[in-house]
Structure formats: structure tokens, C-alpha cells
Amino acid sequence: QVRLVESGGGSVQAGGSLRLSCVCSGMSGRFNSMAWFRQAPGKEREGVAGHYYTGDGRYYGDFVKGRFSIVRDEAKNTLYLQMNSLEPEDTAMYYCAADFSSRWSSYGSTWNLASTYSFWGQGTQVTVSS
């Protein structure tokens, strides 16, 4: 059974940093795509960052503005999201998502769609105070 387990969330002041982790287990093969999404109360889930295994492609939401970095460690079956210069607007539940499908040619335009991913974690809460 595939499992994605997030950790690393917490409460920080504006300007602080957090590193989220997503440990994957139970896979019979390698995920081709993995991503981080977030959802704030009353808002839709939005893509934060996506990673495609072939070519080590990385994609970010416009709101990231160079503050976050997505990193995948295949040896540890772990996906990370390093978040710096956090703002109160970053407060949300953060989710890890993954999929086995091969969609290299379209991933650049679909990485931030929830429908791209078949597997999801339970989320980790990030709260940024001003």
C-alpha cells in the first residue's frame, strides 16, 4: 500500500524558514512526478512546487518568488520543500502528492493540477505569524 507521510510543519514568525518532508513507502516502482500543494481555510488547493524525475524538472507557483525549493532524494524516498522568507499568506495545510504516470511532455502545464496525482498525504500544518 502506497503511503505518503508529511512532516516538518509548525508555527514560525514572518521571515522564518521551515523544511517540509514527505516520506514515501509501499511503492512497487518510482514516482515520475511529485509535488507540494497547499490549502488555506476557505480557499482552493493550489500547487506550490512540482518535480518531474526525468530531467529533474522543477516548477513553482508564481507566488513562491524564489523563496521555496523542492528537492527529491531518491535514496531516501523523500521529497522536501525548503521554505524561506515565510509570510503570513503562506499559512495553510501543506500536502504531498505523487503519481507514477509518464507525462513528461505535458508536466510543465499540468504540474499544479490536483488531478495529475493519484496519491496524497494527510498534510502538515504551516502557520506563519506577523
N, C-alpha and C positions, 0 to 999 in steps of 0.2 A: 504494500500500500504506500503510495507516494505521500510524503509529508513535507510541508514547508513550515518551519518554525522561526518566527522573527524574535529578535531581542534587541536591546540597546536603547529603547526609548526611555524617556524620562522628562523631568522638568528642568529647564535652563532659562537663564536670562537672555534677553536680546543681545546678539553679538557672540553668543556662545557656540559651542560645537557639540555634535553627537555623532556616533558611528553606529548605524544600524547593521545588524547581521541577519542573514536568512540561511539557516542550515537545512539542507535538503537530504532526504533519505527515502529508501524504498524504490528508487528508480531502477529500471532494467536497462536504461541507456542514458545518453546525455541529453539534457535540455538544449535545444537550439536557441531559444530565446528566454530571457529572464528580465524582470522589470520590477520597479517600485512604483506603487500608486499611493495616493493619499485621499482621505475623505474627511472633511471638516463637518461639524454638525450643520444640517440644513443645506449642505452643498453636494454636488455630484462628485463621484470618484474621478480623480484626474491623474494622468500619468506624470510621474516625477522624472524617472530616468529608465531607459531601456538598454539592454545589452544583447547583441547577437554574436553567437560563438564564432561563426565563420567571419574572419576579418577583424574580429574584436571590435565590431561596430558599437558605438555608444551614442545615445540620443538623450536629449534633455528637454524638459518643458521650458518654455520661454521665461517663465518666472524664476527659474534657477539662477540665471545670470552669472554663471561661473562659480557659484557658491558650493555646489554639490558635486560629488564624484562617485560614479558607480564602478565597482571593481568586482570581478569574479575570480574566485580561487577554485580551480577545478580539483586540485589535490585534496581540498578540504570540503568539497561540495557545498561551498558557501558563497553567497552573494552579499556584498557590502554596499552601504550607502554612507559615504562620509559627508556630513553636512556641517558647513562652516557659516559664520556670519548669520546665524539664525535670526529670524524676525517673528514677531507675534503672529503674522499672517501664515507662518509655517505650521502653526498649531493644528494638529489633525491626527487621525489614526493612520498609520503607515502600513501598507500591505505589500508583501512579496508575491509575485506571480511568475509562472513559468509554463513553457509549452515545449513539446517535442517536435512539432511540425517544422518542416523545412520551408521557409518563406523568405529567403534572403533578399530576393528581388523586390519584395513589397514591404519589408520590415520598416524601412525608413519612413513610410507613410502610415503604418499601422501599429507602430510600437506602443502608442498611447491609447489604444482601444482595448477596453477590458475584454472584449470578445476574442482578442488574439490569444488569450491564455486560458488553458484548461485547468490549471492547478493554482490554488491560492492558499496563503497562510491565514492565520487568525488575526494578525495585526499587532502592532505595538504602538502605544500612545506617545506622541511627542507634544509637549506643552512648552510654549515659549512666552515668558512674561516680559513686559516692557519695563 
